[in-house]
Amino acid sequence: MLIASWQLRTNQNSVITTINEDVKQNILSQMEASRQCWNKGDFEGYMQVYWQSDSLTFMGLNSITKGWQSTLANYKKAYPTEEHRGVLDYRFNHFNQLANDCVLVIGSFHLERSIGNSEGNFSLIWKRIDGQWKIIVDHT
């Protein structure tokens, strides 16, 4: 019943609106720069799309990590070599403006790797902080 009432409420008075095209292009540009850094093995560059805060939240398959430094350390540990890192590609399914300063991005990723490909879905909450769009929550 909770799901039905939420759906009814959002259909009548939607909290999700169409994303501003400039905001969407800004996010896509940042995601592409981040992807290129990943593919070069530059994790610090890859992480520039994330909010550099202890409040950054990364939710993975088996854990929740708080903080930019901890998330960076987890990436370095999980992908120690080029074979583990592979070549990253994204597919974007939805961009939804949740508020003037908050965007939800839903998509999928694919890692082409010699040790076996990896893929999955993600949802990212982006927030405009000090005039810049940054990921504050990553659920991958």
C-alpha positions as CSV (number, residue, x, y, z in Angstrom):
1,M,0.0,0.0,0.0
2,L,2.9,2.4,0.7
3,I,4.2,2.0,-2.9
4,A,0.7,2.7,-4.3
5,S,0.2,5.8,-2.3
6,W,3.7,7.1,-3.3
7,Q,3.0,6.5,-6.9
8,L,-0.4,8.2,-6.6
9,R,1.2,11.2,-4.9
10,T,3.9,11.6,-7.5
11,N,1.5,11.2,-10.4
12,Q,-0.7,14.0,-9.0
13,N,2.0,16.4,-7.7
14,S,5.2,15.2,-9.1
15,V,8.4,15.8,-7.1
16,I,10.4,14.8,-10.2
17,T,10.7,17.3,-13.1
18,T,12.5,17.4,-16.4
19,I,16.2,18.2,-16.0
20,N,17.6,21.4,-17.3
21,E,19.6,20.6,-20.5
22,D,22.6,22.7,-19.3
23,V,22.7,20.7,-16.0
24,K,22.4,17.4,-17.9
25,Q,25.3,18.3,-20.2
26,N,27.4,19.4,-17.2
27,I,26.9,16.1,-15.5
28,L,27.5,14.1,-18.7
29,S,30.7,16.1,-19.3
30,Q,31.9,15.4,-15.8
31,M,31.0,11.7,-16.1
32,E,32.9,11.4,-19.4
33,A,36.0,13.1,-17.9
34,S,35.7,10.8,-14.9
35,R,35.4,7.7,-17.2
36,Q,38.5,8.7,-19.1
37,C,40.5,9.0,-15.8
38,W,39.3,5.6,-14.8
39,N,40.5,4.1,-18.1
40,K,43.9,5.7,-17.5
41,G,44.2,4.4,-14.0
42,D,43.8,7.8,-12.4
43,F,41.5,7.2,-9.5
44,E,42.0,10.6,-8.0
45,G,40.9,12.1,-11.3
46,Y,38.0,9.7,-11.5
47,M,36.9,10.7,-8.0
48,Q,36.6,14.5,-8.9
49,V,32.9,14.0,-9.7
50,Y,32.4,13.1,-6.0
51,W,31.8,15.5,-3.1
52,Q,35.0,15.7,-1.2
53,S,33.4,15.3,2.2
54,D,33.2,12.7,5.0
55,S,29.5,12.8,4.3
56,L,29.8,11.3,0.8
57,T,27.9,8.0,0.8
58,F,28.8,5.0,-1.5
59,M,26.5,2.0,-1.3
60,G,27.9,-1.1,-2.9
61,L,26.8,-4.7,-3.1
62,N,28.1,-5.6,0.4
63,S,28.7,-2.4,2.3
64,I,28.1,1.3,2.8
65,T,31.2,3.5,2.8
66,K,31.2,7.0,4.2
67,G,33.6,9.7,3.0
68,W,35.6,10.6,-0.1
69,Q,39.0,9.3,1.1
70,S,37.4,5.9,2.2
71,T,35.7,5.6,-1.2
72,L,38.9,6.3,-3.0
73,A,40.8,3.8,-0.9
74,N,38.1,1.1,-1.7
75,Y,38.5,1.7,-5.4
76,K,42.3,1.4,-5.2
77,K,42.0,-1.8,-3.2
78,A,39.3,-3.4,-5.4
79,Y,41.0,-2.5,-8.7
80,P,44.7,-2.8,-8.0
81,T,45.8,-3.5,-11.6
82,E,44.8,-2.6,-15.2
83,E,43.4,-6.1,-15.6
84,H,41.1,-5.6,-12.6
85,R,40.2,-2.0,-13.7
86,G,39.4,-2.8,-17.3
87,V,37.8,-0.3,-19.6
88,L,34.8,1.5,-18.2
89,D,31.7,2.5,-20.2
90,Y,28.4,4.0,-19.1
91,R,24.8,3.9,-20.3
92,F,22.4,6.6,-18.9
93,N,18.8,5.7,-18.5
94,H,17.2,8.6,-16.6
95,F,18.0,12.1,-15.5
96,N,15.5,13.6,-13.1
97,Q,15.6,17.0,-11.4
98,L,14.5,16.4,-7.8
99,A,15.0,20.0,-6.8
100,N,16.8,23.1,-8.2
101,D,20.0,21.8,-6.7
102,C,19.5,18.0,-6.8
103,V,19.5,15.6,-9.7
104,L,19.0,11.8,-9.8
105,V,20.9,9.9,-12.5
106,I,20.1,6.2,-13.2
107,G,22.2,4.1,-15.5
108,S,24.5,1.1,-15.9
109,F,28.2,0.5,-16.2
110,H,30.2,-2.1,-18.0
111,L,33.8,-3.0,-17.4
112,E,35.5,-4.8,-20.2
113,R,38.2,-6.9,-18.6
114,S,40.6,-9.7,-19.6
115,I,39.8,-11.4,-16.2
116,G,36.1,-11.3,-16.8
117,N,33.7,-8.5,-17.5
118,S,31.7,-6.8,-14.8
119,E,28.5,-4.8,-15.1
120,G,25.7,-3.5,-13.1
121,N,23.4,-0.6,-12.4
122,F,23.8,2.6,-10.5
123,S,21.9,5.5,-9.1
124,L,23.7,8.7,-8.4
125,I,22.4,11.7,-6.5
126,W,24.1,14.9,-7.7
127,K,23.9,18.1,-5.7
128,R,25.0,21.6,-6.6
129,I,27.4,22.6,-3.9
130,D,29.2,26.0,-4.0
131,G,28.1,26.3,-7.7
132,Q,29.5,22.9,-8.7
133,W,27.6,19.7,-9.4
134,K,28.9,16.8,-7.3
135,I,27.8,13.2,-6.5
136,I,26.8,13.0,-2.9
137,V,25.3,9.5,-3.0
138,D,26.4,6.6,-5.3
139,H,24.4,3.3,-5.1
140,T,26.2,0.9,-7.4
